[in-house]
Amino acid sequence: MRGLIARNSHCGGAGSDDSLKPSKGLARGLMDTAKERRAARRFSMMLPLKVRFSEEDDVLERQGETRDVSFRGLYFMIEARVEAGTPIEFVLTLPQQITLAGDVHIRCYARVLRVEPHDGRRGVAARIDRYEFLPASA
């Protein structure tokens, strides 16, 4: 399983996407219509998660809720101030209804890509750098 995690934990970086290059034959340099840039399938699901991050000299832990999840990243809602570029750690629990077995706990290490105001909370997009499966008691 470690080999799979190591291979899948790499995310494409800047410059690896051709969707922003102008298309030949378009008048006045207009660009193609927007293309889906995600390389991993995204699942819309609302799951609770605990997010840990540093603020000045403190390590804070806050509850959040996912909106979209893939093996490369996620979008979640949280009532906390986090900024783009902040490293975060979170534990995501996939419930029995999804796994068709028992609950599965996954610890993820990620980096915040963007933060958006959303009805008094913040919507956070983060790229998962690596993850590990936790024992069922976590």
Summary of the structure (lengths in Angstrom):
residues: 138
radius of gyration: 17.3
end to end distance: 18.9
largest distance: 59.8
contacts: 327
relative contact order: 0.18
helix: 10%
strand: 47%
